[in-house]
């Protein structure tokens, strides 16, 4: 199937990004190194998990209910986010997601922000809220 898909991508002059996204070679044969089902199983398993429920997380001025832009504007909250998912903050998604809350990001990008990590972030943000009072 991967060989057939690669052949179709080449016939359609697909851009290199499509090969990268699918883990397929833009030139040469498809090999076992290109078959990513085992490597991507954790992502697939994460996608089966239900989206986090907003009512399961504390609210406050620094919480997972607050837009990413506002959290990044607060140095301590930004440090919490960097500890938990620096790759997201350094990539192009962060700029596109500034108006979204962490809960919304977790619901939209399944597996990117698993519920257990979201709870860990929520706990640390709540501790900042307590110190700020």
N, CA, C and O atoms as a GROMACS GRO file, in nm:
protein
  532
    1UNK      N    1   0.082  -0.119   0.000
    1UNK     CA    2   0.000   0.000   0.000
    1UNK      C    3   0.087   0.126   0.000
    1UNK      O    4   0.058   0.223  -0.071
    2UNK      N    5   0.194   0.124   0.079
    2UNK     CA    6   0.282   0.241   0.084
    2UNK      C    7   0.350   0.263  -0.050
    2UNK      O    8   0.368   0.377  -0.093
    3UNK      N    9   0.386   0.155  -0.117
    3UNK     CA   10   0.447   0.167  -0.250
    3UNK      C   11   0.348   0.225  -0.350
    3UNK      O   12   0.383   0.311  -0.430
    4UNK      N   13   0.224   0.178  -0.344
    4UNK     CA   14   0.121   0.231  -0.434
    4UNK      C   15   0.095   0.379  -0.406
    4UNK      O   16   0.082   0.459  -0.499
    5UNK      N   17   0.088   0.415  -0.280
    5UNK     CA   18   0.065   0.555  -0.244
    5UNK      C   19   0.181   0.642  -0.292
    5UNK      O   20   0.159   0.750  -0.346
    6UNK      N   21   0.303   0.594  -0.272
    6UNK     CA   22   0.420   0.668  -0.316
    6UNK      C   23   0.417   0.687  -0.467
    6UNK      O   24   0.449   0.795  -0.518
    7UNK      N   25   0.380   0.583  -0.540
    7UNK     CA   26   0.371   0.593  -0.685
    7UNK      C   27   0.269   0.701  -0.725
    7UNK      O   28   0.294   0.779  -0.817
    8UNK      N   29   0.155   0.705  -0.656
    8UNK     CA   30   0.053   0.805  -0.687
    8UNK      C   31   0.100   0.947  -0.652
    8UNK      O   32   0.072   1.042  -0.726
    9UNK      N   33   0.170   0.960  -0.541
    9UNK     CA   34   0.224   1.091  -0.503
    9UNK      C   35   0.321   1.142  -0.610
    9UNK      O   36   0.320   1.259  -0.645
   10UNK      N   37   0.404   1.052  -0.659
   10UNK     CA   38   0.501   1.092  -0.762
   10UNK      C   39   0.432   1.126  -0.892
   10UNK      O   40   0.471   1.221  -0.960
   11UNK      N   41   0.330   1.050  -0.928
   11UNK     CA   42   0.254   1.078  -1.050
   11UNK      C   43   0.188   1.215  -1.042
   11UNK      O   44   0.181   1.288  -1.141
   12UNK      N   45   0.140   1.250  -0.923
   12UNK     CA   46   0.071   1.378  -0.904
   12UNK      C   47   0.167   1.494  -0.875
   12UNK      O   48   0.123   1.606  -0.850
   13UNK      N   49   0.298   1.466  -0.879
   13UNK     CA   50   0.398   1.570  -0.844
   13UNK      C   51   0.368   1.634  -0.710
   13UNK      O   52   0.369   1.756  -0.696
   14UNK      N   53   0.341   1.551  -0.611
   14UNK     CA   54   0.310   1.600  -0.477
   14UNK      C   55   0.430   1.675  -0.419
   14UNK      O   56   0.545   1.640  -0.448
   15UNK      N   57   0.404   1.778  -0.339
   15UNK     CA   58   0.515   1.852  -0.277
   15UNK      C   59   0.588   1.765  -0.173
   15UNK      O   60   0.531   1.671  -0.119
   16UNK      N   61   0.712   1.799  -0.147
   16UNK     CA   62   0.794   1.722  -0.052
   16UNK      C   63   0.729   1.712   0.086
   16UNK      O   64   0.746   1.612   0.156
   17UNK      N   65   0.653   1.815   0.125
   17UNK     CA   66   0.588   1.814   0.257
   17UNK      C   67   0.496   1.694   0.273
   17UNK      O   68   0.482   1.640   0.383
   18UNK      N   69   0.433   1.651   0.165
   18UNK     CA   70   0.342   1.537   0.172
   18UNK      C   71   0.419   1.407   0.200
   18UNK      O   72   0.374   1.323   0.277
   19UNK      N   73   0.535   1.393   0.138
   19UNK     CA   74   0.618   1.275   0.164
   19UNK      C   75   0.664   1.275   0.310
   19UNK      O   76   0.661   1.173   0.378
   20UNK      N   77   0.706   1.394   0.357
   20UNK     CA   78   0.751   1.405   0.496
   20UNK      C   79   0.638   1.373   0.593
   20UNK      O   80   0.657   1.299   0.690
   21UNK      N   81   0.520   1.428   0.567
   21UNK     CA   82   0.404   1.406   0.653
   21UNK      C   83   0.368   1.259   0.663
   21UNK      O   84   0.331   1.210   0.769
   22UNK      N   85   0.381   1.189   0.551
   22UNK     CA   86   0.344   1.048   0.546
   22UNK      C   87   0.459   0.954   0.579
   22UNK      O   88   0.440   0.834   0.592
   23UNK      N   89   0.580   1.011   0.591
   23UNK     CA   90   0.696   0.927   0.621
   23UNK      C   91   0.737   0.841   0.504
   23UNK      O   92   0.790   0.731   0.524
   24UNK      N   93   0.715   0.887   0.382
   24UNK     CA   94   0.747   0.811   0.261
   24UNK      C   95   0.861   0.879   0.186
   24UNK      O   96   0.880   1.000   0.198
   25UNK      N   97   0.937   0.801   0.108
   25UNK     CA   98   1.051   0.859   0.037
   25UNK      C   99   1.007   0.929  -0.092
   25UNK      O  100   0.930   0.873  -0.169
   26UNK      N  101   1.055   1.051  -0.116
   26UNK     CA  102   1.021   1.118  -0.242
   26UNK      C  103   1.087   1.052  -0.362
   26UNK      O  104   1.039   1.065  -0.475
   27UNK      N  105   1.197   0.981  -0.338
   27UNK     CA  106   1.265   0.905  -0.444
   27UNK      C  107   1.304   0.769  -0.388
   27UNK      O  108   1.314   0.752  -0.266
   28UNK      N  109   1.328   0.674  -0.476
   28UNK     CA  110   1.371   0.542  -0.434
   28UNK      C  111   1.256   0.457  -0.382
   28UNK      O  112   1.142   0.501  -0.377
   29UNK      N  113   1.290   0.333  -0.343
   29UNK     CA  114   1.186   0.240  -0.300
   29UNK      C  115   1.137   0.265  -0.157
   29UNK      O  116   1.208   0.324  -0.076
   30UNK      N  117   1.016   0.219  -0.129
   30UNK     CA  118   0.964   0.219   0.007
   30UNK      C  119   1.025   0.098   0.077
   30UNK      O  120   1.020  -0.013   0.025
   31UNK      N  121   1.083   0.121   0.196
   31UNK     CA  122   1.144   0.011   0.272
   31UNK      C  123   1.074  -0.001   0.408
   31UNK      O  124   0.984   0.077   0.440
   32UNK      N  125   1.116  -0.097   0.484
   32UNK     CA  126   1.056  -0.116   0.617
   32UNK      C  127   1.080   0.006   0.707
   32UNK      O  128   1.003   0.029   0.801
   33UNK      N  129   1.184   0.084   0.678
   33UNK     CA  130   1.210   0.206   0.757
   33UNK      C  131   1.099   0.309   0.738
   33UNK      O  132   1.082   0.398   0.821
   34UNK      N  133   1.025   0.298   0.629
   34UNK     CA  134   0.918   0.394   0.600
   34UNK      C  135   0.784   0.351   0.657
   34UNK      O  136   0.688   0.428   0.656
   35UNK      N  137   0.777   0.231   0.707
   35UNK     CA  138   0.652   0.181   0.763
   35UNK      C  139   0.650   0.219   0.911
   35UNK      O  140   0.721   0.159   0.992
   36UNK      N  141   0.569   0.316   0.945
   36UNK     CA  142   0.576   0.381   1.076
   36UNK      C  143   0.468   0.339   1.175
   36UNK      O  144   0.453   0.402   1.280
   37UNK      N  145   0.393   0.235   1.144
   37UNK     CA  146   0.281   0.199   1.231
   37UNK      C  147   0.327   0.174   1.375
   37UNK      O  148   0.263   0.220   1.469
   38UNK      N  149   0.436   0.101   1.393
   38UNK     CA  150   0.483   0.075   1.529
   38UNK      C  151   0.530   0.203   1.598
   38UNK      O  152   0.500   0.226   1.715
   39UNK      N  153   0.603   0.284   1.525
   39UNK     CA  154   0.656   0.408   1.583
   39UNK      C  155   0.545   0.507   1.618
   39UNK      O  156   0.557   0.584   1.712
   40UNK      N  157   0.436   0.503   1.541
   40UNK     CA  158   0.327   0.598   1.563
   40UNK      C  159   0.213   0.541   1.648
   40UNK      O  160   0.111   0.608   1.667
   41UNK      N  161   0.230   0.420   1.699
   41UNK     CA  162   0.125   0.359   1.781
   41UNK      C  163   0.089   0.444   1.903
   41UNK      O  164  -0.029   0.460   1.933
   42UNK      N  165   0.188   0.500   1.976
   42UNK     CA  166   0.149   0.586   2.090
   42UNK      C  167   0.060   0.703   2.049
   42UNK      O  168  -0.032   0.739   2.123
   43UNK      N  169   0.086   0.763   1.933
   43UNK     CA  170   0.002   0.873   1.886
   43UNK      C  171  -0.138   0.822   1.855
   43UNK      O  172  -0.237   0.888   1.886
   44UNK      N  173  -0.147   0.706   1.793
   44UNK     CA  174  -0.277   0.650   1.760
   44UNK      C  175  -0.354   0.617   1.888
   44UNK      O  176  -0.474   0.642   1.896
   45UNK      N  177  -0.286   0.560   1.986
   45UNK     CA  178  -0.351   0.529   2.114
   45UNK      C  179  -0.400   0.656   2.182
   45UNK      O  180  -0.510   0.658   2.238
   46UNK      N  181  -0.319   0.762   2.177
   46UNK     CA  182  -0.358   0.889   2.239
   46UNK      C  183  -0.482   0.947   2.171
   46UNK      O  184  -0.566   1.009   2.236
   47UNK      N  185  -0.494   0.925   2.042
   47UNK     CA  186  -0.609   0.977   1.968
   47UNK      C  187  -0.739   0.909   2.010
   47UNK      O  188  -0.847   0.963   1.988
   48UNK      N  189  -0.728   0.792   2.069
   48UNK     CA  190  -0.848   0.720   2.114
   48UNK      C  191  -0.899   0.768   2.250
   48UNK      O  192  -1.011   0.737   2.289
   49UNK      N  193  -0.817   0.844   2.319
   49UNK     CA  194  -0.856   0.894   2.451
   49UNK      C  195  -0.958   1.007   2.435
   49UNK      O  196  -0.949   1.086   2.341
   50UNK      N  197  -1.053   1.016   2.528
   50UNK     CA  198  -1.150   1.126   2.520
   50UNK      C  199  -1.081   1.260   2.543
   50UNK      O  200  -0.980   1.269   2.613
   51UNK      N  201  -1.137   1.362   2.484
   51UNK     CA  202  -1.084   1.497   2.504
   51UNK      C  203  -1.099   1.536   2.651
   51UNK      O  204  -1.194   1.493   2.716
   52UNK      N  205  -1.007   1.617   2.702
   52UNK     CA  206  -1.019   1.660   2.842
   52UNK      C  207  -1.146   1.741   2.864
   52UNK      O  208  -1.188   1.817   2.777
   53UNK      N  209  -1.206   1.724   2.982
   53UNK     CA  210  -1.330   1.796   3.015
   53UNK      C  211  -1.294   1.923   3.092
   53UNK      O  212  -1.225   1.915   3.194
   54UNK      N  213  -1.339   2.038   3.044
   54UNK     CA  214  -1.304   2.165   3.111
   54UNK      C  215  -1.337   2.166   3.260
   54UNK      O  216  -1.263   2.224   3.340
   55UNK      N  217  -1.447   2.104   3.297
   55UNK     CA  218  -1.487   2.107   3.439
   55UNK      C  219  -1.394   2.027   3.530
   55UNK      O  220  -1.404   2.036   3.652
   56UNK      N  221  -1.302   1.950   3.472
   56UNK     CA  222  -1.207   1.872   3.552
   56UNK      C  223  -1.081   1.951   3.588
   56UNK      O  224  -0.991   1.898   3.652
   57UNK      N  225  -1.075   2.078   3.546
   57UNK     CA  226  -0.956   2.159   3.568
   57UNK      C  227  -0.990   2.287   3.642
   57UNK      O  228  -1.096   2.346   3.618
   58UNK      N  229  -0.902   2.329   3.733
   58UNK     CA  230  -0.927   2.453   3.808
   58UNK      C  231  -0.925   2.575   3.715
   58UNK      O  232  -0.857   2.577   3.613
   59UNK      N  233  -1.002   2.675   3.754
   59UNK     CA  234  -1.003   2.802   3.680
   59UNK      C  235  -0.919   2.903   3.757
   59UNK      O  236  -0.879   2.879   3.871
   60UNK      N  237  -0.892   3.014   3.695
   60UNK     CA  238  -0.815   3.120   3.759
   60UNK      C  239  -0.747   3.204   3.654
   60UNK      O  240  -0.754   3.174   3.535
   61UNK      N  241  -0.681   3.310   3.698
   61UNK     CA  242  -0.615   3.398   3.602
   61UNK      C  243  -0.502   3.331   3.524
   61UNK      O  244  -0.469   3.372   3.413
   62UNK      N  245  -0.444   3.228   3.583
   62UNK     CA  246  -0.344   3.145   3.516
   62UNK      C  247  -0.394   3.002   3.524
   62UNK      O  248  -0.378   2.935   3.626
   63UNK      N  249  -0.454   2.956   3.417
   63UNK     CA  250  -0.509   2.820   3.415
   63UNK      C  251  -0.516   2.770   3.272
   63UNK      O  252  -0.486   2.844   3.179
   64UNK      N  253  -0.554   2.646   3.256
   64UNK     CA  254  -0.567   2.588   3.122
   64UNK      C  255  -0.689   2.643   3.049
   64UNK      O  256  -0.713   2.610   2.933
   65UNK      N  257  -0.767   2.728   3.117
   65UNK     CA  258  -0.884   2.793   3.058
   65UNK      C  259  -0.848   2.929   2.995
   65UNK      O  260  -0.932   2.993   2.933
   66UNK      N  261  -0.724   2.970   3.010
   66UNK     CA  262  -0.678   3.102   2.966
   66UNK      C  263  -0.608   3.089   2.830
   66UNK      O  264  -0.536   2.991   2.808
   67UNK      N  265  -0.628   3.184   2.739
   67UNK     CA  266  -0.560   3.176   2.609
   67UNK      C  267  -0.408   3.167   2.622
   67UNK      O  268  -0.348   3.225   2.713
   68UNK      N  269  -0.349   3.094   2.531
   68UNK     CA  270  -0.205   3.075   2.529
   68UNK      C  271  -0.130   3.208   2.531
   68UNK      O  272  -0.028   3.222   2.599
   69UNK      N  273  -0.179   3.306   2.458
   69UNK     CA  274  -0.116   3.439   2.452
   69UNK      C  275  -0.100   3.496   2.594
   69UNK      O  276   0.007   3.549   2.627
   70UNK      N  277  -0.204   3.486   2.677
   70UNK     CA  278  -0.199   3.541   2.812
   70UNK      C  279  -0.105   3.463   2.902
   70UNK      O  280  -0.036   3.521   2.986
   71UNK      N  281  -0.101   3.332   2.885
   71UNK     CA  282  -0.009   3.251   2.965
   71UNK      C  283   0.136   3.282   2.929
   71UNK      O  284   0.222   3.293   3.016
   72UNK      N  285   0.162   3.298   2.800
   72UNK     CA  286   0.300   3.327   2.757
   72UNK      C  287   0.344   3.466   2.801
   72UNK      O  288   0.464   3.490   2.813
   73UNK      N  289   0.251   3.557   2.824
   73UNK     CA  290   0.284   3.692   2.869
   73UNK      C  291   0.326   3.694   3.016
   73UNK      O  292   0.388   3.791   3.061
   74UNK      N  293   0.294   3.589   3.089
   74UNK     CA  294   0.330   3.580   3.230
   74UNK      C  295   0.456   3.493   3.241
   74UNK      O  296   0.451   3.376   3.206
   75UNK      N  297   0.569   3.549   3.288
   75UNK     CA  298   0.695   3.474   3.286
   75UNK      C  299   0.690   3.338   3.356
   75UNK      O  300   0.744   3.240   3.305
   76UNK      N  301   0.626   3.331   3.473
   76UNK     CA  302   0.622   3.203   3.544
   76UNK      C  303   0.534   3.101   3.472
   76UNK      O  304   0.569   2.983   3.464
   77UNK      N  305   0.423   3.147   3.419
   77UNK     CA  306   0.335   3.056   3.343
   77UNK      C  307   0.404   3.010   3.216
   77UNK      O  308   0.394   2.894   3.178
   78UNK      N  309   0.476   3.102   3.149
   78UNK     CA  310   0.550   3.065   3.028
   78UNK      C  311   0.655   2.959   3.059
   78UNK      O  312   0.678   2.869   2.979
   79UNK      N  313   0.718   2.970   3.175
   79UNK     CA  314   0.819   2.871   3.214
   79UNK      C  315   0.755   2.734   3.236
   79UNK      O  316   0.813   2.632   3.200
   80UNK      N  317   0.635   2.732   3.294
   80UNK     CA  318   0.562   2.606   3.313
   80UNK      C  319   0.534   2.542   3.176
   80UNK      O  320   0.558   2.423   3.157
   81UNK      N  321   0.485   2.622   3.084
   81UNK     CA  322   0.455   2.570   2.951
   81UNK      C  323   0.580   2.519   2.883
   81UNK      O  324   0.578   2.414   2.819
   82UNK      N  325   0.689   2.592   2.895
   82UNK     CA  326   0.814   2.551   2.832
   82UNK      C  327   0.862   2.418   2.890
   82UNK      O  328   0.915   2.334   2.817
   83UNK      N  329   0.844   2.398   3.021
   83UNK     CA  330   0.883   2.271   3.084
   83UNK      C  331   0.805   2.153   3.028
   83UNK      O  332   0.858   2.042   3.019
   84UNK      N  333   0.681   2.176   2.990
   84UNK     CA  334   0.594   2.066   2.950
   84UNK      C  335   0.585   2.043   2.799
   84UNK      O  336   0.564   1.930   2.756
   85UNK      N  337   0.601   2.147   2.720
   85UNK     CA  338   0.597   2.124   2.576
   85UNK      C  339   0.666   2.236   2.499
   85UNK      O  340   0.604   2.310   2.423
   86UNK      N  341   0.797   2.244   2.520
   86UNK     CA  342   0.878   2.345   2.453
   86UNK      C  343   0.871   2.332   2.301
   86UNK      O  344   0.873   2.432   2.231
   87UNK      N  345   0.863   2.209   2.251
   87UNK     CA  346   0.860   2.190   2.105
   87UNK      C  347   0.742   2.262   2.043
   87UNK      O  348   0.753   2.317   1.934
   88UNK      N  349   0.629   2.261   2.110
   88UNK     CA  350   0.511   2.332   2.058
   88UNK      C  351   0.535   2.482   2.057
   88UNK      O  352   0.502   2.550   1.961
   89UNK      N  353   0.593   2.533   2.163
   89UNK     CA  354   0.614   2.677   2.174
   89UNK      C  355   0.716   2.728   2.072
   89UNK      O  356   0.708   2.843   2.029
   90UNK      N  357   0.810   2.644   2.034
   90UNK     CA  358   0.913   2.684   1.940
   90UNK      C  359   0.873   2.660   1.794
   90UNK      O  360   0.943   2.702   1.702
   91UNK      N  361   0.761   2.592   1.773
   91UNK     CA  362   0.718   2.561   1.637
   91UNK      C  363   0.614   2.660   1.586
   91UNK      O  364   0.576   2.753   1.657
   92UNK      N  365   0.570   2.640   1.464
   92UNK     CA  366   0.475   2.733   1.402
   92UNK      C  367   0.334   2.727   1.464
   92UNK      O  368   0.258   2.822   1.450
   93UNK      N  369   0.300   2.618   1.530
   93UNK     CA  370   0.165   2.606   1.587
   93UNK      C  371   0.139   2.712   1.693
   93UNK      O  372   0.028   2.764   1.702
   94UNK      N  373   0.239   2.743   1.773
   94UNK     CA  374   0.218   2.838   1.884
   94UNK      C  375   0.165   2.971   1.833
   94UNK      O  376   0.072   3.027   1.892
   95UNK      N  377   0.223   3.023   1.727
   95UNK     CA  378   0.177   3.152   1.674
   95UNK      C  379   0.034   3.144   1.622
   95UNK      O  380  -0.040   3.243   1.627
   96UNK      N  381  -0.005   3.030   1.572
   96UNK     CA  382  -0.141   3.014   1.520
   96UNK      C  383  -0.242   2.984   1.630
   96UNK      O  384  -0.363   2.999   1.610
   97UNK      N  385  -0.192   2.943   1.746
   97UNK     CA  386  -0.281   2.901   1.854
   97UNK      C  387  -0.286   3.000   1.970
   97UNK      O  388  -0.338   2.967   2.076
   98UNK      N  389  -0.234   3.119   1.952
   98UNK     CA  390  -0.226   3.216   2.062
   98UNK      C  391  -0.361   3.250   2.124
   98UNK      O  392  -0.368   3.279   2.243
   99UNK      N  393  -0.467   3.247   2.045
   99UNK     CA  394  -0.598   3.281   2.097
   99UNK      C  395  -0.673   3.162   2.157
   99UNK      O  396  -0.784   3.177   2.207
  100UNK      N  397  -0.612   3.044   2.151
  100UNK     CA  398  -0.676   2.924   2.204
  100UNK      C  399  -0.629   2.896   2.346
  100UNK      O  400  -0.517   2.931   2.383
  101UNK      N  401  -0.716   2.833   2.423
  101UNK     CA  402  -0.675   2.788   2.557
  101UNK      C  403  -0.604   2.654   2.542
  101UNK      O  404  -0.613   2.590   2.438
  102UNK      N  405  -0.536   2.613   2.647
  102UNK     CA  406  -0.470   2.483   2.644
  102UNK      C  407  -0.572   2.371   2.628
  102UNK      O  408  -0.545   2.270   2.564
  103UNK      N  409  -0.689   2.388   2.687
  103UNK     CA  410  -0.795   2.288   2.670
  103UNK      C  411  -0.837   2.278   2.524
  103UNK      O  412  -0.858   2.168   2.473
  104UNK      N  413  -0.848   2.390   2.457
  104UNK     CA  414  -0.887   2.388   2.316
  104UNK      C  415  -0.777   2.326   2.231
  104UNK      O  416  -0.806   2.249   2.138
  105UNK      N  417  -0.652   2.357   2.260
  105UNK     CA  418  -0.541   2.297   2.186
  105UNK      C  419  -0.542   2.146   2.206
  105UNK      O  420  -0.523   2.071   2.110
  106UNK      N  421  -0.563   2.101   2.329
  106UNK     CA  422  -0.565   1.958   2.356
  106UNK      C  423  -0.678   1.888   2.281
  106UNK      O  424  -0.661   1.775   2.235
  107UNK      N  425  -0.792   1.953   2.269
  107UNK     CA  426  -0.906   1.893   2.199
  107UNK      C  427  -0.885   1.893   2.048
  107UNK      O  428  -0.931   1.802   1.979
  108UNK      N  429  -0.816   1.993   1.996
  108UNK     CA  430  -0.795   2.003   1.851
  108UNK      C  431  -0.678   1.919   1.801
  108UNK      O  432  -0.685   1.860   1.693
  109UNK      N  433  -0.574   1.914   1.878
  109UNK     CA  434  -0.453   1.842   1.836
  109UNK      C  435  -0.437   1.719   1.925
  109UNK      O  436  -0.354   1.716   2.015
  110UNK      N  437  -0.518   1.620   1.897
  110UNK     CA  438  -0.523   1.498   1.979
  110UNK      C  439  -0.383   1.440   1.994
  110UNK      O  440  -0.310   1.421   1.896
  111UNK      N  441  -0.346   1.411   2.118
  111UNK     CA  442  -0.217   1.350   2.147
  111UNK      C  443  -0.106   1.451   2.173
  111UNK      O  444  -0.005   1.416   2.232
  112UNK      N  445  -0.123   1.574   2.130
  112UNK     CA  446  -0.020   1.675   2.150
  112UNK      C  447  -0.010   1.714   2.297
  112UNK      O  448   0.099   1.736   2.349
  113UNK      N  449  -0.123   1.721   2.362
  113UNK     CA  450  -0.130   1.763   2.501
  113UNK      C  451  -0.220   1.665   2.576
  113UNK      O  452  -0.337   1.695   2.601
  114UNK      N  453  -0.166   1.547   2.611
  114UNK     CA  454  -0.248   1.446   2.678
  114UNK      C  455  -0.304   1.497   2.810
  114UNK      O  456  -0.250   1.589   2.872
  115UNK      N  457  -0.413   1.437   2.852
  115UNK     CA  458  -0.483   1.481   2.973
  115UNK      C  459  -0.393   1.480   3.096
  115UNK      O  460  -0.401   1.571   3.178
  116UNK      N  461  -0.308   1.378   3.111
  116UNK     CA  462  -0.221   1.375   3.229
  116UNK      C  463  -0.122   1.492   3.228
  116UNK      O  464  -0.092   1.547   3.334
  117UNK      N  465  -0.072   1.529   3.111
  117UNK     CA  466   0.018   1.645   3.102
  117UNK      C  467  -0.060   1.773   3.128
  117UNK      O  468  -0.009   1.865   3.192
  118UNK      N  469  -0.182   1.780   3.079
  118UNK     CA  470  -0.266   1.897   3.101
  118UNK      C  471  -0.294   1.915   3.250
  118UNK      O  472  -0.293   2.027   3.301
  119UNK      N  473  -0.318   1.804   3.320
  119UNK     CA  474  -0.338   1.812   3.466
  119UNK      C  475  -0.211   1.860   3.536
  119UNK      O  476  -0.218   1.939   3.630
  120UNK      N  477  -0.095   1.813   3.491
  120UNK     CA  478   0.031   1.857   3.552
  120UNK      C  479   0.051   2.007   3.531
  120UNK      O  480   0.094   2.077   3.622
  121UNK      N  481   0.021   2.055   3.412
  121UNK     CA  482   0.032   2.199   3.384
  121UNK      C  483  -0.068   2.276   3.471
  121UNK      O  484  -0.033   2.379   3.529
  122UNK      N  485  -0.191   2.226   3.479
  122UNK     CA  486  -0.294   2.294   3.559
  122UNK      C  487  -0.251   2.304   3.705
  122UNK      O  488  -0.273   2.408   3.768
  123UNK      N  489  -0.192   2.200   3.759
  123UNK     CA  490  -0.147   2.200   3.898
  123UNK      C  491  -0.038   2.304   3.920
  123UNK      O  492  -0.040   2.378   4.018
  124UNK      N  493   0.057   2.310   3.828
  124UNK     CA  494   0.165   2.408   3.842
  124UNK      C  495   0.114   2.550   3.824
  124UNK      O  496   0.158   2.641   3.896
  125UNK      N  497   0.022   2.572   3.730
  125UNK     CA  498  -0.035   2.706   3.712
  125UNK      C  499  -0.112   2.747   3.837
  125UNK      O  500  -0.105   2.862   3.879
  126UNK      N  501  -0.185   2.654   3.896
  126UNK     CA  502  -0.260   2.685   4.019
  126UNK      C  503  -0.167   2.723   4.132
  126UNK      O  504  -0.201   2.808   4.214
  127UNK      N  505  -0.049   2.662   4.137
  127UNK     CA  506   0.046   2.698   4.243
  127UNK      C  507   0.100   2.839   4.222
  127UNK      O  508   0.130   2.908   4.320
  128UNK      N  509   0.112   2.883   4.098
  128UNK     CA  510   0.152   3.022   4.071
  128UNK      C  511   0.042   3.115   4.119
  128UNK      O  512   0.070   3.217   4.183
  129UNK      N  513  -0.083   3.080   4.089
  129UNK     CA  514  -0.197   3.163   4.134
  129UNK      C  515  -0.193   3.180   4.286
  129UNK      O  516  -0.216   3.289   4.336
  130UNK      N  517  -0.163   3.072   4.359
  130UNK     CA  518  -0.160   3.076   4.505
  130UNK      C  519  -0.049   3.168   4.554
  130UNK      O  520  -0.070   3.246   4.648
  131UNK      N  521   0.068   3.161   4.492
  131UNK     CA  522   0.180   3.245   4.532
  131UNK      C  523   0.153   3.392   4.503
  131UNK      O  524   0.195   3.480   4.579
  132UNK      N  525   0.081   3.420   4.392
  132UNK     CA  526   0.053   3.559   4.352
  132UNK      C  527  -0.048   3.628   4.443
  132UNK      O  528  -0.054   3.751   4.442
  133UNK      N  529  -0.126   3.556   4.520
  133UNK     CA  530  -0.231   3.616   4.601
  133UNK      C  531  -0.178   3.685   4.722
  133UNK      O  532  -0.254   3.741   4.800
   0.00000   0.00000   0.00000
